[in-house]
């Protein structure tokens, strides 16, 4: 058939109605090849075990190319900066860096309050880590720096280890803010160093895969709970209240109750300032959304609000006249580096590991999103190292732990950012503010910063809509989301994360312990086998039972696999084996009794045959001897016949069959196990498979395996699964091969391959 004829036939089939086209395809369907068990497949395909490669051998190889590759891997700026295109990328990076810096300024000041630190340390944390990430990071679009979730985690540490109650002075019980802030800064910087050490160490040992244990529902539930904590923590600045420091489980509940209790003590000027600033920020954001297509860069609502609020506060005198709390003194210039305090390491280790994992999870999640969108690759291990160095070096310069911000990253991307140069530009702009302009914001009301934080929480608070979407799509993921959220709200951020991870792993274990077990039937005129409960046209092959599990079999669900197999087969295997053994024991006991009676009758016949009459003649003696021997022979023959009949009851010609024992036979003679879902096997799995072979052979059902992957076959060999009774000839390349072989050899063992035909 020529090419034109073939194309014409395809066009004709395309024009036919669907049912006619299906019938035509049915008639054309034809596959012919030999049946393939595993042994024949390995021989035909010349299978050889894959040679193992030892990665550690390459660690000690020295060459110029390897040294260059390691340098580029751990210092990526040397790889991409020489190829930087000034004409194509510089303008976009400059605009993006300026836009991010405009957002970084108010967020740095605001998030420092979340961390329980003076606002200027938020500016430091917006400069040092950002520049370090420019040198070591691999993502081109994420904006590293202060982040609400990380800041509130740091704040929970500083406020629990250095509460206000420890710095009360005088009879009026005022707080010594200078001493308190000094201790908290030392705590935060030491915590940042520990977080950096954890992240760098995990990155160097290639432990970036740890983030895979933080699923998307877990991360989104956690960040939603963290945003609620951020919102609650800002209420004291919105209402101008002095609250006690709460830490540990239920601290958020205690804070809410205290805020409600002290609401009558709210400062009216502070509340009005926060409301006006919040409304202004919301209006600017709505305007940005409306004019997004027409604006080259978003209107810097936070910066304009901060500048306007600072000017109004200075001109009107909000602090002396209305009691509105302001930021206060912001020292100009950079602070000298300071060594961390080793005495604090023991009390900060647990917090540091939690913050390190959360910060990396957020950063790599955003990094991979932008990498997929723009067609480049992010190295998770190098990202861990880059983020760790940012926190480590930042901690030496009295910064608190940082991660990346979703809002700033989106602005950096939308403003035209192409590379990490945008981050370097933003850090240089923050440096100018620190050195020259920071002191201008001393009259900025803290209520304005709180309003900016609350307004920026909109994106994370909108994640509550996940409940509705997960209810429709995947309720198990919804359960993970809800448990993570509730645990984080009630038990605080560190313990809540641990509970969420443990629960998520338990869900995985439960899912593997409760897979879907199916009895398969053949789809007509195909070699495809599907669940008969789902496909109405799928029909079980007479005499052959095909069984499949949707999950791999290992020590946690091996027994469940066997129980489900015996239940779905419709035969009480254990009871049948028990009845068989009982009847065999009865017949053995009957045989023993027959043998004993045979021995007694033989002895009695021998004693009776020796009666001799002395006074008889020779002829009489001869006749008596002949009659005696005949009687003896007849008795022996009867006993032998009785014993033989007893043995026949116990043992049939081909062994003790169910039919000979009067037991019901299974309605199938062969069982095929579809093992395509197996990804690995352990010792418990191997023992369980051997037990399945043994039990079903006891009830005269031959067992075959099918569709086993090559690595699993190798593991079966290593575990001594194959022996004299189970060989690779019991393992077939596909379910259809195993079914055809079982039909052609209903009660026999493996044989030579035959041609595959339709059932």
C-alpha positions in Angstrom: 0.0 0.0 0.0 1.4 3.3 -1.0 1.6 6.5 1.1 -1.4 8.1 -0.7 -3.5 5.0 -0.3 -2.7 4.9 3.4 -3.5 8.5 3.9 -6.7 8.0 2.0 -7.7 5.2 4.2 -7.1 7.3 7.3 -9.2 10.1 5.9 -12.0 7.6 5.2 -11.8 6.4 8.7 -12.0 10.0 10.0 -15.2 10.6 8.1 -16.9 7.5 9.4 -19.2 7.7 12.4 -17.6 7.0 15.7 -19.2 3.6 16.2 -18.2 2.4 12.7 -14.7 3.6 13.1 -14.4 1.7 16.4 -15.7 -1.5 14.6 -13.2 -1.0 11.8 -10.4 -0.6 14.4 -11.6 -3.8 16.1 -11.3 -5.7 12.9 -7.9 -4.3 12.2 -6.6 -5.0 15.7 -4.0 -7.8 15.5 -0.9 -8.5 17.6 1.2 -11.6 17.2 4.4 -12.4 19.2 5.6 -15.2 21.4 4.5 -15.3 25.0 7.2 -13.8 27.2 8.1 -14.8 30.7 10.9 -12.9 32.5 13.5 -15.5 31.7 12.8 -15.4 27.9 12.5 -11.7 27.9 16.0 -11.3 29.5 17.4 -13.7 27.0 15.8 -12.0 24.1 16.7 -8.5 25.2 20.2 -9.5 26.4 19.5 -8.1 29.9 22.5 -7.1 32.0 22.4 -5.5 35.4 23.2 -1.8 35.3 26.7 -0.9 36.5 26.6 1.1 39.7 28.2 4.5 39.7 29.7 5.7 42.9 29.3 9.5 43.2 31.9 9.7 45.9 34.6 8.7 43.5 34.2 11.9 41.6 34.7 14.0 44.7 38.4 13.2 44.7 39.0 13.8 41.0 41.1 16.9 40.3 41.1 18.7 36.9 40.8 22.2 35.6 37.4 21.6 34.2 36.1 20.2 37.5 37.6 23.1 39.5 35.9 25.6 37.1 32.6 23.7 37.3 32.7 23.7 41.1 33.5 27.4 41.1 30.6 28.2 38.8 28.3 25.9 40.8 28.9 27.6 44.1 29.5 31.1 42.8 26.9 31.4 40.0 27.5 35.1 39.4 30.7 34.2 37.6 28.7 32.1 35.1 26.0 34.5 34.2 27.5 38.0 34.7 30.0 37.8 31.9 27.1 37.0 29.5 25.0 39.8 30.8 23.3 41.8 28.0 23.4 45.5 28.8 21.2 46.5 25.9 18.4 43.9 26.6 18.4 43.6 30.4 19.9 46.7 32.1 17.0 49.1 31.9 14.5 46.4 33.1 16.7 45.5 36.0 17.2 49.1 37.0 13.5 49.8 37.0 12.7 46.5 38.8 15.4 47.2 41.4 14.1 50.7 42.1 10.5 49.4 42.4 11.6 46.7 44.8 13.6 49.1 46.9 10.6 51.4 47.2 8.6 48.5 48.6 11.6 47.2 50.6 11.9 50.4 52.6 8.5 50.4 54.3 8.4 46.6 54.6 11.8 46.6 56.2 10.7 49.1 58.8 7.4 47.4 59.4 8.7 43.8 59.6 11.4 44.8 62.1 8.5 45.6 64.5 7.1 42.1 63.8 10.5 40.7 64.9 10.4 42.8 68.1 13.3 44.9 67.0 13.9 48.6 66.3 12.9 49.5 62.7 16.4 50.3 61.5 17.4 46.6 61.8 14.8 45.9 59.1 16.8 48.2 56.8 20.0 46.3 57.6 18.2 43.1 56.9 17.1 44.5 53.5 20.7 45.3 52.5 23.3 42.7 53.5 21.3 39.5 52.7 20.1 40.9 49.4 23.6 41.6 48.1 24.9 38.3 49.3 22.1 36.5 47.4 23.1 38.5 44.3 26.5 36.7 44.4 25.3 33.1 45.3 21.7 32.8 44.2 20.4 31.0 41.1 16.9 32.5 40.8 16.6 35.6 38.7 13.3 36.9 40.0 12.8 36.3 43.7 13.3 39.2 46.1 15.3 38.2 49.1 14.9 40.2 52.3 12.5 40.7 55.1 9.3 38.6 55.0 6.3 38.7 57.3 6.2 35.0 58.2 9.9 34.9 59.0 9.7 38.1 61.0 6.8 36.9 63.2 8.7 33.7 63.8 11.7 35.7 64.9 9.4 37.9 67.0 8.0 34.9 68.8 11.6 33.9 69.8 12.7 37.4 70.9 9.5 38.1 72.9 9.6 34.7 74.6 13.3 34.8 75.6 13.4 38.6 76.3 9.9 39.6 77.4 9.1 43.1 78.6 8.6 41.9 82.1 12.4 41.3 82.4 13.2 44.9 81.8 10.8 46.8 84.2 12.5 49.6 86.1 11.5 51.9 88.8 8.3 52.1 90.8 6.2 53.1 87.8 7.0 49.8 86.1 8.2 51.3 82.8 10.2 49.2 80.4 13.8 49.9 79.7 13.6 49.8 76.0 17.3 50.4 75.3 18.3 47.3 77.4 15.5 45.2 76.0 16.2 46.1 72.4 19.9 45.4 72.9 19.2 41.8 74.2 16.6 41.2 71.4 19.1 42.3 68.7 21.7 39.9 70.1 19.1 37.1 70.1 17.9 37.9 66.5 21.5 38.2 65.1 22.6 35.0 66.8 19.5 33.2 65.6 20.3 34.4 62.0 23.8 33.0 62.3 22.4 29.6 63.4 19.8 29.6 60.6 22.5 30.3 58.1 24.8 27.5 59.4 21.9 25.1 59.2 21.0 26.1 55.6 24.6 26.1 54.4 25.3 22.8 56.0 22.2 21.2 54.5 23.0 22.7 51.1 26.6 21.4 51.1 25.4 17.8 51.9 22.9 18.0 49.1 19.9 18.0 51.4 17.8 20.3 49.3 15.2 17.5 48.8 14.0 18.1 52.4 11.6 20.6 51.0 9.7 17.8 49.2 8.3 16.8 52.5 6.5 20.1 52.7 3.6 19.7 50.3 1.8 22.7 48.8 -1.3 22.3 51.0 1.0 22.2 54.1 3.0 25.3 53.1 -0.2 27.2 52.2 -2.0 26.2 55.4 1.1 27.2 57.4 1.6 30.6 55.7 -2.1 31.3 56.2 -1.9 30.6 59.9 1.3 32.7 60.0 -0.5 35.6 58.4 -3.3 35.3 61.0 -0.5 35.5 63.7 1.0 38.5 61.9 -2.5 40.2 61.9 -3.0 39.6 65.6 0.5 40.8 66.5 -0.2 44.2 64.8 -3.4 44.9 66.8 -1.4 46.4 69.6 0.0 49.0 67.3 -3.3 49.7 65.6 -5.1 50.4 68.9 -2.1 51.7 70.8 -2.2 49.1 73.6 0.5 47.8 75.9 0.2 44.0 75.9 1.9 41.3 77.9 4.3 39.0 76.1 2.8 35.6 75.5 4.8 32.6 74.1 4.3 28.9 73.7 1.0 27.0 72.9 -2.2 29.0 72.9 -0.2 32.3 73.0 -2.2 33.6 70.1 -5.5 32.9 72.0 -4.2 34.7 75.1 -3.2 37.7 72.9 -6.6 38.0 71.3 -8.3 37.8 74.7 -6.1 40.4 76.1 -6.7 42.7 73.1 -10.4 42.3 73.6 -10.1 43.0 77.3 -8.1 46.2 76.8 -10.0 47.6 73.9 -11.5 50.4 76.1 -7.9 51.6 76.7 -7.3 52.2 72.9 -5.7 55.5 71.8 -8.1 57.3 69.5 -5.4 59.1 67.6 -3.6 55.8 66.9 -6.8 54.1 65.7 -7.6 57.0 63.4 -4.1 57.1 62.0 -4.1 53.4 61.3 -7.6 53.6 59.6 -6.6 56.5 57.4 -3.3 54.9 56.3 -5.1 51.6 55.7 -7.7 53.2 53.5 -5.1 55.1 51.5 -3.1 51.9 50.9 -6.1 50.0 49.8 -7.2 52.7 47.4 -3.7 52.9 45.8 -3.7 49.1 45.4 -7.1 49.2 43.7 -5.8 52.0 41.4 -2.7 49.9 40.6 -5.0 46.9 39.6 -7.1 49.1 37.4 -4.2 50.9 35.7 -1.8 47.9 35.5 -1.8 47.9 31.7 -1.0 51.6 31.4 1.6 52.0 34.2 5.3 51.2 33.5 5.7 50.5 37.2 3.1 50.3 40.1 2.4 53.4 42.1 4.5 53.1 45.3 1.6 53.3 47.7 3.6 52.2 50.8 6.4 54.8 50.2 4.0 57.6 49.5 1.9 56.7 52.6 5.1 56.6 54.7 6.3 60.0 53.4 2.9 61.6 53.9 2.4 60.1 57.3 5.8 61.2 58.5 5.2 64.8 57.2 1.8 65.0 58.9 3.1 63.5 62.1 6.0 66.0 62.2 3.8 69.0 61.3 0.8 68.2 63.5 2.7 66.7 66.4 0.9 63.4 66.6 3.0 62.0 69.4 2.9 65.0 71.9 -0.7 66.0 71.1 -2.5 62.7 70.5 -0.2 60.1 72.1 0.5 58.3 68.8 3.6 56.1 69.2 6.3 56.8 66.5 9.3 55.0 65.3 11.8 57.2 67.1 15.5 57.6 66.5 16.9 55.9 63.4 20.7 56.1 63.5 22.4 57.0 60.3 25.2 54.7 58.9 26.0 51.1 59.2 26.7 49.2 62.4 30.0 47.4 62.9 30.0 43.5 62.7 29.5 41.7 66.0 30.2 38.1 66.8 27.2 35.9 67.8 26.8 34.8 71.4 27.7 31.1 71.8 25.9 31.1 75.2 22.6 31.5 73.3 23.2 28.6 70.9 21.6 25.9 73.1 18.4 27.8 73.6 18.1 28.8 69.9 18.9 25.5 68.1 15.3 24.3 67.8 14.0 27.6 66.7 16.8 28.0 64.2 16.2 24.7 62.5 12.5 25.4 62.1 13.1 28.9 60.7 15.7 27.5 58.3 13.4 24.9 56.9 10.4 27.3 56.6 12.5 30.1 55.0 14.0 27.7 52.4 10.6 26.2 51.6 9.1 29.6 50.9 12.1 30.7 48.8 12.5 27.5 46.7 8.7 27.4 46.1 8.7 30.9 44.6 12.0 30.3 42.8 10.6 27.2 41.0 7.4 29.0 40.1 9.3 31.8 38.3 11.9 29.4 36.8 9.1 27.4 35.1 7.4 30.6 33.9 10.6 32.0 32.3 12.3 28.8 31.2 15.4 28.4 33.4 16.5 26.0 36.2 16.9 26.7 39.9 19.4 24.6 41.8 17.7 23.8 45.1 20.9 22.9 46.9 22.7 26.1 45.8 19.6 28.1 46.8 20.0 26.6 50.2 23.6 27.6 50.3 22.8 31.1 49.0 20.1 31.7 51.5 22.2 30.3 54.3 25.1 32.6 53.4 22.7 35.6 53.3 21.5 34.8 56.8 25.0 33.8 58.1 26.7 37.0 57.0 23.7 39.1 57.7 23.7 37.8 61.3 27.2 38.9 61.8 26.1 42.5 60.8 23.1 42.3 63.2 20.4 41.3 60.8 17.5 38.9 61.6 16.7 35.9 59.5 15.2 36.6 56.1 13.6 34.8 53.2 11.9 36.0 50.0 8.7 38.0 49.7 6.0 37.0 47.2 4.7 40.6 46.8 8.2 42.1 46.1 9.0 39.1 43.7 5.9 39.8 41.7 6.7 43.5 41.5 10.3 42.7 40.4 9.0 40.4 37.6 6.3 42.8 36.4 8.6 45.8 36.4 10.9 44.0 33.9 13.5 42.4 36.1 15.6 39.8 34.2 18.5 38.8 36.5 19.8 39.2 40.0 21.1 42.6 39.1 17.7 43.9 40.1 18.3 42.7 43.7 21.8 44.4 43.7 20.2 47.7 42.6 17.6 47.5 45.3 20.2 46.8 48.0 22.3 49.8 46.9 19.2 52.0 47.1 18.6 50.7 50.6 22.2 51.5 51.5 21.7 55.1 50.4 18.6 55.3 52.7 20.5 53.8 55.6 23.4 56.2 55.3 21.6 59.4 54.5 17.8 59.3 54.6 16.9 56.9 57.3 16.8 59.5 60.1 14.1 61.4 58.3 11.6 58.7 59.3 11.9 59.2 63.0 8.4 60.7 63.3 6.7 58.0 61.3 3.8 56.5 63.4 4.0 52.8 64.1 0.3 52.6 63.4 1.1 53.4 59.7 3.6 50.5 59.6 1.0 48.2 61.2 -1.5 49.3 58.6 0.9 48.6 55.8 1.6 45.1 57.2 -2.1 44.3 57.5 -2.9 45.5 54.0 0.0 43.4 52.5 -1.4 40.3 54.2 -4.3 40.3 51.7 -2.5 37.7 49.4 -1.9 35.2 52.2 -5.3 35.7 53.8 -6.9 35.0 50.4 -5.5 31.5 50.8 -8.6 30.7 52.9 -10.3 30.1 49.6 -8.1 26.9 49.4 -10.7 25.3 51.7 -13.4 25.5 49.1 -11.2 24.4 46.2 -9.6 21.5 48.1 -13.1 20.3 49.3 -14.0 19.9 45.6 -10.6 18.5 44.4 -8.9 16.5 47.2 -10.3 16.2 50.7 -7.2 14.5 52.0 -5.1 17.6 51.1 -7.8 19.7 52.7 -7.3 17.7 55.9 -3.6 18.4 55.8 -4.3 22.1 55.2 -6.7 22.3 58.1 -4.5 20.3 60.6 -1.6 22.5 59.7 -3.6 25.7 60.1 -5.2 24.7 63.4 -1.9 23.3 64.9 0.0 26.4 63.9 -2.7 28.7 65.4 -2.9 26.8 68.7 0.6 25.5 69.2 2.6 28.4 67.7 4.8 28.4 64.6 7.6 26.0 65.6 5.5 23.2 67.2 2.8 23.7 64.6 5.2 23.0 61.7 6.5 19.8 63.4 2.9 18.6 63.9 2.0 19.4 60.3 5.0 17.5 58.9 4.4 14.4 61.1 0.7 14.4 60.2 1.5 14.8 56.5 3.8 11.8 56.6 1.2 9.8 58.5 -1.3 10.6 55.7 1.2 9.2 53.2 1.5 6.0 55.2 -2.3 5.6 55.6 -2.7 6.1 51.9 -0.3 3.3 51.1 -2.0 1.1 53.7 -5.4 1.7 52.1 -4.8 1.4 48.4 -7.4 0.3 45.8 -7.5 -3.4 45.3 -9.0 -4.6 42.0 -10.0 -7.8 40.2 -9.3 -7.2 36.5 -11.2 -8.3 33.5 -10.3 -8.2 29.8 -11.6 -5.4 27.7 -13.1 -7.1 24.6 -10.8 -7.7 21.6 -7.8 -6.1 23.4 -5.0 -7.1 25.6 -6.0 -4.5 28.1 -7.2 -5.5 31.6 -9.2 -3.1 33.8 -11.2 -3.2 37.0 -14.4 -5.1 36.5 -16.1 -2.8 39.0 -15.4 0.3 37.0 -15.6 -1.0 33.4 -18.9 -2.7 32.6 -17.5 -4.3 29.4 -14.5 -5.8 31.1 -15.0 -9.5 31.6 -13.1 -11.9 33.9 -11.3 -14.6 32.0 -12.9 -18.0 32.9 -10.6 -20.0 35.1 -8.1 -17.1 35.6 -8.3 -14.5 38.4 -6.2 -11.3 37.8 -5.5 -9.1 40.9 -4.0 -5.7 41.2 -3.1 -3.2 43.9 -2.8 0.6 43.3 0.1 0.9 45.7 3.5 -0.7 46.2 3.6 -3.6 48.7 6.0 -3.3 51.6 6.1 -4.1 55.3 3.3 -1.8 56.3 0.7 -3.1 54.0 1.9 -6.6 53.0 -0.6 -8.4 55.3 -3.4 -6.1 54.0 -2.5 -7.1 50.5 -2.8 -10.8 51.3 -6.1 -10.3 53.1 -7.6 -8.3 50.2 -6.4 -10.9 47.7 -8.1 -13.8 49.5 -11.2 -11.7 50.0 -11.5 -10.6 46.3 -10.9 -14.1 45.0 -14.2 -15.3 46.5 -12.6 -18.3 48.1 -11.9 -18.7 51.9 -8.3 -19.9 51.3 -7.4 -20.2 55.0 -10.5 -22.2 55.8 -10.1 -24.5 52.8 -6.5 -25.2 53.7 -7.5 -25.9 57.3 -10.2 -28.4 56.2 -7.8 -30.1 53.9 -5.3 -30.6 56.7 -7.9 -31.9 59.0 -9.1 -34.5 56.5 -5.6 -35.5 55.8 -4.9 -36.0 59.5 -8.1 -38.1 59.8 -7.1 -40.4 56.9 -3.6 -40.7 58.3 -5.1 -41.8 61.6 -7.4 -44.3 59.7 -4.4 -45.7 57.9 -2.5 -46.2 61.1 -5.4 -48.0 62.6 -5.6 -50.3 59.5 -1.9 -51.0 59.7 -2.2 -51.9 63.3 -5.1 -54.3 62.7 -3.2 -55.7 59.7 -0.3 -56.5 62.0 -2.5 -58.1 64.6 -4.4 -60.3 62.0 -1.0 -61.3 60.5 0.3 -62.4 63.9 -2.9 -64.3 64.7 -2.9 -66.1 61.3 0.7 -67.1 61.8 -0.1 -68.6 65.3 -3.1 -70.6 63.9 -1.1 -72.1 61.0 1.4 -73.9 63.2 -1.1 -76.5 64.7 0.3 -80.0 63.7 -1.1 -83.5 64.5 1.6 -85.9 65.3 -0.3 -89.1 64.7 -1.3 -88.3 61.1 0.0 -89.8 58.0 2.4 -88.1 55.6 -0.4 -87.5 53.1 -2.6 -85.9 55.8 0.3 -83.7 56.8 0.9 -82.6 53.3 -2.8 -81.8 52.8 -2.9 -79.9 56.0 0.1 -77.8 55.1 -1.4 -76.9 51.7 -4.7 -75.8 53.3 -2.9 -73.8 56.0 -0.8 -72.0 53.4 -4.0 -71.2 51.3 -5.7 -69.8 54.4 -2.7 -67.7 55.3 -2.4 -66.3 51.7 -6.1 -65.4 51.7 -5.9 -63.6 55.0 -2.8 -61.7 53.9 -4.5 -60.7 50.6 -7.5 -59.3 52.4 -5.3 -57.2 54.7 -3.3 -55.9 51.9 -6.4 -54.9 50.0 -7.7 -53.1 53.1 -4.4 -51.2 53.6 -4.3 -50.3 49.9 -7.8 -48.9 50.1 -6.9 -46.9 53.1 -3.9 -45.4 51.4 -6.0 -44.5 48.3 -8.2 -42.6 50.6 -5.3 -40.7 52.0 -3.3 -40.2 48.8 -4.6 -39.8 45.3 -2.6 -40.6 42.2 -1.4 -36.9 41.9 -1.3 -36.2 45.6 -4.1 -35.3 48.0 -6.6 -33.4 45.8 -9.5 -31.4 47.1 -11.8 -33.5 45.0 -10.5 -36.8 46.5 -10.9 -35.3 50.0 -14.5 -34.2 49.2 -13.8 -30.5 49.5 -15.1 -27.8 47.1 -12.6 -26.7 44.4 -12.0 -23.0 43.5 -13.8 -21.7 40.4 -10.4 -20.7 38.9 -7.2 -22.7 38.3 -4.7 -19.8 37.9 -4.0 -16.5 39.7 -2.2 -13.6 38.0 -0.7 -10.9 40.2 -0.3 -7.6 38.4 2.8 -6.1 40.1 3.2 -3.1 37.8 2.6 -0.8 40.8 5.6 -2.2 42.7 8.4 0.4 42.9 10.5 -1.6 45.4 10.4 -4.8 47.5 11.6 -5.5 51.0 12.0 -8.7 52.9 8.5 -8.7 54.2 7.1 -8.3 50.7 9.2 -11.2 49.5 8.0 -13.4 52.3 4.4 -12.4 51.6 4.7 -13.3 47.9 6.2 -16.7 48.8 3.3 -17.3 51.2 0.8 -16.4 48.5 2.4 -19.0 46.2 2.3 -21.6 49.0 -1.3 -21.0 50.1 -2.8 -21.0 46.6 -0.9 -24.0 45.5 -2.3 -25.8 48.6 -5.8 -25.2 47.1 -4.6 -26.3 43.6 -4.3 -22.8 42.1 -1.1 -21.9 40.2 0.2 -18.4 40.7 1.9 -16.1 38.1 3.3 -12.6 38.3 3.2 -10.0 35.6 4.4 -6.5 34.6 7.2 -6.4 37.1 9.8 -3.6 36.6 13.4 -4.6 36.1 14.8 -3.0 39.3 12.1 -4.9 41.3 13.2 -8.2 39.5 16.8 -7.5 40.6 15.6 -7.0 44.2 13.6 -10.2 44.1 16.8 -12.0 42.9 18.9 -10.4 45.6 16.3 -11.5 48.2 16.4 -15.1 47.1 12.8 -15.1 46.0 13.4 -17.4 43.1 14.1 -21.1 44.0 13.2 -24.6 42.7 9.5 -24.0 43.1 9.3 -20.4 41.9 11.4 -19.3 38.9 11.4 -16.5 36.4 9.2 -18.6 34.2 6.4 -17.7 36.6 7.0 -14.0 35.9 5.6 -12.6 32.6 6.2 -9.5 30.6 2.5 -8.4 30.7 -0.8 -9.5 32.3 -2.0 -10.7 28.9 1.0 -13.0 28.5 0.3 -14.5 31.9 -3.4 -15.0 31.2 -2.8 -16.7 27.9 -0.2 -19.0 29.4 -2.5 -19.9 32.3 -5.3 -20.8 29.8 -3.0 -23.0 27.7 -1.5 -24.7 30.8 -4.3 -24.7 33.4 -2.6 -27.1 35.8 0.9 -27.4 34.6 4.2 -25.6 35.2 6.1 -23.3 32.9 6.7 -24.5 29.3 8.1 -23.2 26.0 6.6 -20.0 24.5 3.7 -20.1 22.2 2.2 -17.6 19.8 0.0 -14.9 21.3 -3.6 -15.0 20.0 -6.9 -13.3 20.9 -8.9 -14.7 23.7 
